[in-house]
Amino acid sequence: MAKFLSIPVTSEGNQLVSADNIKLIEQASTTTVTIVYGGAASQDVITITHATQSSGQEMRDVIQDAVVSAHQTMWQNVVTTVAPTKAVSGIAIA
């Protein structure tokens, strides 16, 4: 069963992001986390833009922990709500 993260986005409500087929979750900058999906031949990247954090991997850890939590739930529980430590202003896919 597919798993999803429900991430609250300022002025947009919650958005669903796949928690499946993830290859890498990275704190790309102090204001973005990227999630890389797919294999060697084809990859999609989701960029989560959030309020500035001073340093470290705080938001990456929040997303990563939510993915782990999602996969630890029963198959009927397809959505895990994320409680970000910084306000999320946007989610984009490339």
VMD Tcl script that builds the backbone (N, CA, C; Angstrom):
set m [mol new atoms 282]
animate dup $m
set s [atomselect $m all]
$s set {name element resname resid chain x y z} {
  {N N MET 1 A 0.849 -1.184 0.000}
  {CA C MET 1 A 0.000 0.000 0.000}
  {C C MET 1 A 0.888 1.238 0.000}
  {N N ALA 2 A 0.539 2.208 -0.808}
  {CA C ALA 2 A 1.280 3.463 -0.884}
  {C C ALA 2 A 1.161 4.235 0.427}
  {N N LYS 3 A 2.203 4.953 0.761}
  {CA C LYS 3 A 2.225 5.779 1.968}
  {C C LYS 3 A 2.471 7.226 1.553}
  {N N PHE 4 A 1.865 8.168 2.291}
  {CA C PHE 4 A 1.995 9.582 1.995}
  {C C PHE 4 A 2.245 10.379 3.259}
  {N N LEU 5 A 2.918 11.533 3.098}
  {CA C LEU 5 A 3.095 12.496 4.174}
  {C C LEU 5 A 2.134 13.644 3.906}
  {N N SER 6 A 1.437 14.085 4.923}
  {CA C SER 6 A 0.573 15.251 4.827}
  {C C SER 6 A 1.331 16.409 5.474}
  {N N ILE 7 A 1.746 17.372 4.640}
  {CA C ILE 7 A 2.591 18.471 5.113}
  {C C ILE 7 A 1.803 19.774 5.043}
  {N N PRO 8 A 1.652 20.486 6.184}
  {CA C PRO 8 A 0.939 21.765 6.152}
  {C C PRO 8 A 1.778 22.840 5.453}
  {N N VAL 9 A 1.162 23.515 4.471}
  {CA C VAL 9 A 1.834 24.569 3.720}
  {C C VAL 9 A 1.073 25.876 3.958}
  {N N THR 10 A 1.788 26.912 4.334}
  {CA C THR 10 A 1.185 28.211 4.613}
  {C C THR 10 A 0.308 28.654 3.450}
  {N N SER 11 A -0.910 29.056 3.738}
  {CA C SER 11 A -1.892 29.566 2.771}
  {C C SER 11 A -2.329 28.546 1.725}
  {N N GLU 12 A -1.949 27.280 1.863}
  {CA C GLU 12 A -2.352 26.261 0.894}
  {C C GLU 12 A -2.963 25.035 1.549}
  {N N GLY 13 A -3.014 24.989 2.863}
  {CA C GLY 13 A -3.512 23.798 3.541}
  {C C GLY 13 A -2.482 22.684 3.489}
  {N N ASN 14 A -2.918 21.465 3.749}
  {CA C ASN 14 A -1.997 20.331 3.732}
  {C C ASN 14 A -1.835 19.791 2.320}
  {N N GLN 15 A -0.596 19.413 1.978}
  {CA C GLN 15 A -0.313 18.790 0.689}
  {C C GLN 15 A 0.221 17.389 0.946}
  {N N LEU 16 A -0.167 16.445 0.080}
  {CA C LEU 16 A 0.313 15.075 0.200}
  {C C LEU 16 A 1.576 14.888 -0.629}
  {N N VAL 17 A 2.569 14.250 -0.018}
  {CA C VAL 17 A 3.843 13.946 -0.663}
  {C C VAL 17 A 4.087 12.453 -0.478}
  {N N SER 18 A 4.484 11.778 -1.536}
  {CA C SER 18 A 4.722 10.343 -1.453}
  {C C SER 18 A 5.864 10.018 -0.493}
  {N N ALA 19 A 5.665 8.960 0.280}
  {CA C ALA 19 A 6.703 8.463 1.181}
  {C C ALA 19 A 7.318 7.179 0.625}
  {N N ASP 20 A 7.022 6.871 -0.639}
  {CA C ASP 20 A 7.505 5.640 -1.277}
  {C C ASP 20 A 8.572 5.939 -2.320}
  {N N ASN 21 A 9.438 4.953 -2.535}
  {CA C ASN 21 A 10.469 5.005 -3.570}
  {C C ASN 21 A 11.436 6.177 -3.398}
  {N N ILE 22 A 11.690 6.549 -2.143}
  {CA C ILE 22 A 12.612 7.645 -1.845}
  {C C ILE 22 A 14.041 7.117 -1.873}
  {N N LYS 23 A 14.900 7.849 -2.549}
  {CA C LYS 23 A 16.322 7.503 -2.631}
  {C C LYS 23 A 17.166 8.347 -1.689}
  {N N LEU 24 A 16.749 9.607 -1.446}
  {CA C LEU 24 A 17.545 10.512 -0.621}
  {C C LEU 24 A 16.674 11.634 -0.091}
  {N N ILE 25 A 16.876 11.985 1.179}
  {CA C ILE 25 A 16.284 13.179 1.776}
  {C C ILE 25 A 17.458 14.029 2.235}
  {N N GLU 26 A 17.501 15.285 1.762}
  {CA C GLU 26 A 18.677 16.118 2.020}
  {C C GLU 26 A 18.277 17.528 2.426}
  {N N GLN 27 A 18.983 18.078 3.412}
  {CA C GLN 27 A 18.836 19.485 3.769}
  {C C GLN 27 A 19.690 20.252 2.774}
  {N N ALA 28 A 19.071 20.731 1.686}
  {CA C ALA 28 A 19.807 21.346 0.587}
  {C C ALA 28 A 20.332 22.734 0.928}
  {N N SER 29 A 19.614 23.444 1.798}
  {CA C SER 29 A 20.044 24.771 2.245}
  {C C SER 29 A 19.363 25.060 3.575}
  {N N THR 30 A 19.546 26.255 4.092}
  {CA C THR 30 A 18.896 26.598 5.363}
  {C C THR 30 A 17.399 26.829 5.196}
  {N N THR 31 A 16.924 26.849 3.932}
  {CA C THR 31 A 15.491 27.066 3.677}
  {C C THR 31 A 14.844 25.985 2.817}
  {N N THR 32 A 15.582 24.930 2.448}
  {CA C THR 32 A 14.982 23.886 1.611}
  {C C THR 32 A 15.422 22.484 2.009}
  {N N VAL 33 A 14.482 21.562 1.850}
  {CA C VAL 33 A 14.751 20.130 1.970}
  {C C VAL 33 A 14.355 19.518 0.634}
  {N N THR 34 A 15.206 18.644 0.100}
  {CA C THR 34 A 14.867 17.960 -1.144}
  {C C THR 34 A 14.656 16.478 -0.873}
  {N N ILE 35 A 13.699 15.914 -1.605}
  {CA C ILE 35 A 13.431 14.483 -1.563}
  {C C ILE 35 A 13.616 13.975 -2.985}
  {N N VAL 36 A 14.517 13.002 -3.164}
  {CA C VAL 36 A 14.796 12.435 -4.482}
  {C C VAL 36 A 14.111 11.079 -4.567}
  {N N TYR 37 A 13.337 10.895 -5.647}
  {CA C TYR 37 A 12.599 9.653 -5.899}
  {C C TYR 37 A 13.126 8.983 -7.153}
  {N N GLY 38 A 12.906 7.674 -7.269}
  {CA C GLY 38 A 13.161 6.966 -8.510}
  {C C GLY 38 A 14.476 6.243 -8.537}
  {N N GLY 39 A 14.858 5.843 -9.755}
  {CA C GLY 39 A 16.076 5.076 -9.951}
  {C C GLY 39 A 17.094 5.833 -10.762}
  {N N ALA 40 A 18.102 5.105 -11.237}
  {CA C ALA 40 A 19.204 5.705 -11.976}
  {C C ALA 40 A 18.748 6.303 -13.303}
  {N N ALA 41 A 17.772 5.678 -13.947}
  {CA C ALA 41 A 17.336 6.140 -15.266}
  {C C ALA 41 A 16.412 7.353 -15.195}
  {N N SER 42 A 15.629 7.446 -14.152}
  {CA C SER 42 A 14.657 8.521 -14.049}
  {C C SER 42 A 14.478 8.930 -12.595}
  {N N GLN 43 A 14.615 10.222 -12.324}
  {CA C GLN 43 A 14.458 10.707 -10.956}
  {C C GLN 43 A 13.574 11.947 -10.927}
  {N N ASP 44 A 12.781 12.051 -9.878}
  {CA C ASP 44 A 12.007 13.252 -9.593}
  {C C ASP 44 A 12.535 13.829 -8.291}
  {N N VAL 45 A 12.510 15.141 -8.181}
  {CA C VAL 45 A 12.963 15.809 -6.968}
  {C C VAL 45 A 11.858 16.734 -6.474}
  {N N ILE 46 A 11.495 16.573 -5.218}
  {CA C ILE 46 A 10.552 17.486 -4.578}
  {C C ILE 46 A 11.370 18.410 -3.689}
  {N N THR 47 A 11.084 19.697 -3.793}
  {CA C THR 47 A 11.744 20.687 -2.940}
  {C C THR 47 A 10.712 21.268 -1.994}
  {N N ILE 48 A 10.998 21.156 -0.707}
  {CA C ILE 48 A 10.142 21.713 0.337}
  {C C ILE 48 A 10.830 22.982 0.829}
  {N N THR 49 A 10.166 24.120 0.648}
  {CA C THR 49 A 10.728 25.403 1.074}
  {C C THR 49 A 10.118 25.760 2.428}
  {N N HIS 50 A 10.984 26.145 3.356}
  {CA C HIS 50 A 10.525 26.420 4.724}
  {C C HIS 50 A 11.224 27.656 5.284}
  {N N ALA 51 A 10.752 28.102 6.442}
  {CA C ALA 51 A 11.358 29.243 7.118}
  {C C ALA 51 A 12.823 28.928 7.431}
  {N N THR 52 A 13.637 29.956 7.469}
  {CA C THR 52 A 15.078 29.791 7.671}
  {C C THR 52 A 15.388 29.149 9.015}
  {N N GLN 53 A 16.274 28.171 8.969}
  {CA C GLN 53 A 16.822 27.588 10.194}
  {C C GLN 53 A 18.284 28.018 10.267}
  {N N SER 54 A 18.788 28.174 11.469}
  {CA C SER 54 A 20.139 28.712 11.627}
  {C C SER 54 A 21.215 27.795 11.067}
  {N N SER 55 A 21.096 26.507 11.306}
  {CA C SER 55 A 22.066 25.535 10.792}
  {C C SER 55 A 21.558 24.133 11.086}
  {N N GLY 56 A 22.326 23.150 10.682}
  {CA C GLY 56 A 21.983 21.771 10.993}
  {C C GLY 56 A 20.999 21.157 10.027}
  {N N GLN 57 A 20.399 20.061 10.455}
  {CA C GLN 57 A 19.537 19.230 9.621}
  {C C GLN 57 A 18.123 19.122 10.190}
  {N N GLU 58 A 17.685 20.138 10.903}
  {CA C GLU 58 A 16.425 20.090 11.644}
  {C C GLU 58 A 15.221 19.670 10.790}
  {N N MET 59 A 14.970 20.358 9.694}
  {CA C MET 59 A 13.795 20.031 8.872}
  {C C MET 59 A 13.981 18.711 8.128}
  {N N ARG 60 A 15.195 18.409 7.700}
  {CA C ARG 60 A 15.441 17.114 7.062}
  {C C ARG 60 A 15.093 15.992 8.026}
  {N N ASP 61 A 15.497 16.149 9.284}
  {CA C ASP 61 A 15.210 15.127 10.284}
  {C C ASP 61 A 13.709 14.965 10.513}
  {N N VAL 62 A 12.961 16.074 10.493}
  {CA C VAL 62 A 11.500 16.010 10.666}
  {C C VAL 62 A 10.874 15.191 9.532}
  {N N ILE 63 A 11.281 15.476 8.290}
  {CA C ILE 63 A 10.740 14.758 7.131}
  {C C ILE 63 A 11.172 13.294 7.166}
  {N N GLN 64 A 12.437 13.068 7.434}
  {CA C GLN 64 A 12.966 11.698 7.488}
  {C C GLN 64 A 12.262 10.872 8.556}
  {N N ASP 65 A 12.081 11.454 9.743}
  {CA C ASP 65 A 11.394 10.743 10.824}
  {C C ASP 65 A 9.942 10.437 10.451}
  {N N ALA 66 A 9.288 11.354 9.727}
  {CA C ALA 66 A 7.905 11.133 9.304}
  {C C ALA 66 A 7.821 9.989 8.291}
  {N N VAL 67 A 8.803 9.887 7.395}
  {CA C VAL 67 A 8.832 8.788 6.421}
  {C C VAL 67 A 8.974 7.455 7.151}
  {N N VAL 68 A 9.889 7.388 8.093}
  {CA C VAL 68 A 10.088 6.163 8.868}
  {C C VAL 68 A 8.798 5.812 9.620}
  {N N SER 69 A 8.198 6.796 10.247}
  {CA C SER 69 A 6.954 6.576 10.987}
  {C C SER 69 A 5.847 6.067 10.066}
  {N N ALA 70 A 5.745 6.645 8.880}
  {CA C ALA 70 A 4.715 6.223 7.917}
  {C C ALA 70 A 4.861 4.746 7.573}
  {N N HIS 71 A 6.079 4.310 7.367}
  {CA C HIS 71 A 6.303 2.921 6.971}
  {C C HIS 71 A 6.189 1.941 8.141}
  {N N GLN 72 A 6.151 2.457 9.350}
  {CA C GLN 72 A 5.988 1.589 10.512}
  {C C GLN 72 A 4.520 1.368 10.869}
  {N N THR 73 A 3.615 2.094 10.214}
  {CA C THR 73 A 2.197 1.951 10.517}
  {C C THR 73 A 1.587 0.791 9.721}
  {N N MET 74 A 0.403 0.384 10.128}
  {CA C MET 74 A -0.328 -0.675 9.433}
  {C C MET 74 A -0.607 -0.251 7.998}
  {N N TRP 75 A -0.794 -1.211 7.110}
  {CA C TRP 75 A -0.977 -0.905 5.693}
  {C C TRP 75 A -2.209 -0.045 5.426}
  {N N GLN 76 A -3.222 -0.120 6.306}
  {CA C GLN 76 A -4.441 0.668 6.113}
  {C C GLN 76 A -4.224 2.160 6.389}
  {N N ASN 77 A -3.189 2.503 7.149}
  {CA C ASN 77 A -2.888 3.894 7.484}
  {C C ASN 77 A -1.969 4.464 6.407}
  {N N VAL 78 A -2.560 5.123 5.416}
  {CA C VAL 78 A -1.771 5.559 4.266}
  {C C VAL 78 A -1.222 6.976 4.402}
  {N N VAL 79 A -1.717 7.754 5.350}
  {CA C VAL 79 A -1.264 9.141 5.500}
  {C C VAL 79 A -0.712 9.369 6.899}
  {N N THR 80 A 0.482 9.962 6.942}
  {CA C THR 80 A 1.099 10.372 8.200}
  {C C THR 80 A 1.219 11.890 8.179}
  {N N THR 81 A 0.709 12.540 9.208}
  {CA C THR 81 A 0.770 13.998 9.286}
  {C C THR 81 A 2.120 14.436 9.825}
  {N N VAL 82 A 2.734 15.381 9.119}
  {CA C VAL 82 A 4.036 15.920 9.509}
  {C C VAL 82 A 3.800 17.160 10.365}
  {N N ALA 83 A 4.553 17.282 11.459}
  {CA C ALA 83 A 4.506 18.465 12.315}
  {C C ALA 83 A 5.842 19.196 12.172}
  {N N PRO 84 A 5.963 20.048 11.134}
  {CA C PRO 84 A 7.251 20.698 10.896}
  {C C PRO 84 A 7.623 21.684 12.006}
  {N N THR 85 A 8.912 21.802 12.248}
  {CA C THR 85 A 9.413 22.734 13.258}
  {C C THR 85 A 9.555 24.134 12.696}
  {N N LYS 86 A 9.521 24.264 11.367}
  {CA C LYS 86 A 9.557 25.563 10.677}
  {C C LYS 86 A 8.371 25.616 9.735}
  {N N ALA 87 A 7.832 26.812 9.518}
  {CA C ALA 87 A 6.701 26.964 8.602}
  {C C ALA 87 A 7.115 26.609 7.185}
  {N N VAL 88 A 6.292 25.818 6.515}
  {CA C VAL 88 A 6.561 25.425 5.130}
  {C C VAL 88 A 5.788 26.390 4.228}
  {N N SER 89 A 6.489 27.008 3.288}
  {CA C SER 89 A 5.862 27.992 2.410}
  {C C SER 89 A 5.544 27.452 1.028}
  {N N GLY 90 A 6.131 26.306 0.657}
  {CA C GLY 90 A 5.856 25.748 -0.658}
  {C C GLY 90 A 6.462 24.386 -0.859}
  {N N ILE 91 A 5.855 23.631 -1.781}
  {CA C ILE 91 A 6.358 22.320 -2.193}
  {C C ILE 91 A 6.305 22.295 -3.716}
  {N N ALA 92 A 7.444 21.965 -4.334}
  {CA C ALA 92 A 7.509 21.935 -5.796}
  {C C ALA 92 A 8.193 20.646 -6.248}
  {N N ILE 93 A 7.816 20.170 -7.450}
  {CA C ILE 93 A 8.421 18.980 -8.022}
  {C C ILE 93 A 9.155 19.354 -9.311}
  {N N ALA 94 A 10.310 18.739 -9.497}
  {CA C ALA 94 A 11.083 18.998 -10.728}
  {C C ALA 94 A 11.478 17.687 -11.367}
}
mol reanalyze $m
mol bondsrecalc $m
mol representation Tube
mol addrep $m
